[in-house]
């Protein structure tokens, strides 16, 4: 029974040593942060200013009013839109879509 007590006291000291090592590691991490407590609590002035706006791409939109017929502009837009819809529908049903088929 004495050996059982001896083992438990060894375990307790090894646990205490581990706790001390962990505590030391935490303190070392705090020291390695790079800023002192005074630096952390110091007031810092930050000036925000607007930078120049840069335009990467400029694509003006084309808007055609319904009520005016300037040189057939509205009719031309409707015609172009229909042609585009036909092109998209034809492209969907062509053979180059490479969809997988059941075997």
Secondary structure in CASP SS format (residue, H / E / C, confidence):
PFRMAT SS
TARGET T0000
AUTHOR 0000-0000-0000
METHOD secondary structure of the structure
MODEL  1
X C 1.00
X H 1.00
X H 1.00
X H 1.00
X H 1.00
X H 1.00
X H 1.00
X H 1.00
X H 1.00
X H 1.00
X H 1.00
X H 1.00
X H 1.00
X H 1.00
X H 1.00
X H 1.00
X H 1.00
X H 1.00
X H 1.00
X H 1.00
X H 1.00
X H 1.00
X H 1.00
X H 1.00
X H 1.00
X H 1.00
X H 1.00
X H 1.00
X H 1.00
X H 1.00
X H 1.00
X H 1.00
X C 1.00
X C 1.00
X C 1.00
X C 1.00
X H 1.00
X H 1.00
X H 1.00
X H 1.00
X H 1.00
X C 1.00
X C 1.00
X C 1.00
X C 1.00
X C 1.00
X C 1.00
X C 1.00
X C 1.00
X C 1.00
X C 1.00
X C 1.00
X C 1.00
X C 1.00
X C 1.00
X C 1.00
X C 1.00
X C 1.00
X C 1.00
X C 1.00
X C 1.00
X C 1.00
X C 1.00
X C 1.00
X C 1.00
X C 1.00
X C 1.00
X C 1.00
X C 1.00
X C 1.00
X C 1.00
X C 1.00
X H 1.00
X H 1.00
X H 1.00
X H 1.00
X H 1.00
X H 1.00
X H 1.00
X H 1.00
X H 1.00
X H 1.00
X H 1.00
X H 1.00
X H 1.00
X H 1.00
X H 1.00
X H 1.00
X H 1.00
X H 1.00
X H 1.00
X H 1.00
X H 1.00
X C 1.00
X H 1.00
X H 1.00
X H 1.00
X C 1.00
X C 1.00
X C 1.00
X C 1.00
X C 1.00
X C 1.00
END
